[in-house]
Amino acid sequence: MTSLQVRKMTYAALYLAIAMVLPFVTGQIPEIGAMLSPMHIPVLLCGFMCGWPWGLAVGLIAPLLRSVIFGMPVMFPGAVAMAFELATYGCVSGLLYHLLPKKAWCTYAVLVISMIAGRVVWGIARLILAGLSGGSFTWALFIAGAVTNAIPGIILHLALIPVLVIAMNRAGLSLNK
């Protein structure tokens, strides 16, 4: 294992740990915590900084592990659908950030594309899980879950993540080259 691989694994473990504890910051008020989507932040950062395989892995593991350890999010259908969503965030952000120039506008573009892709995958996962459990998942539920209820989190992510990515890149902390 190379030094770069060890550093990526270490960073990914740190992002996973942050994904485990960050929801406690907003979790005291569940309505606010759910709207801010705190687990999304370290997963997206992991994709940007470590690359798509690590972002995908952290995104897939974080909600499932958090559900097993802390009971939140509820495993089915919440954590399962969220695992697909966050895996998509980590994968798409890591892949596109690697392929595009490291310019500020590209960072925003990658973030927006990643967030759209993840929300679409979340909707598909929820639809499939609803079908498997005999429930329903309507267009209105998708819009509410992926857009309306998520607006505070979307704003937070658009304001915070590009600034962190640009700062970490300038500090030489990006391993996604």
Secondary structure, DSSP 8 states (H G I E B T S, - for coil): --HHHHHHHHHHHHHHHHHHHHHHHHTTSHHHHHHH-TTHHHHHHHHHHH-HHHHHHHHHHHHHHHHHHH--S-IIIIIHHHHHHHHHHHHHHHHHHHHS-S-HHHHHHHHHHHHHHHHHHHHHHHHHHHHHHT----HHHHHIIIIITTHHHHHHHHHHHHHHHHHHHHTT-----
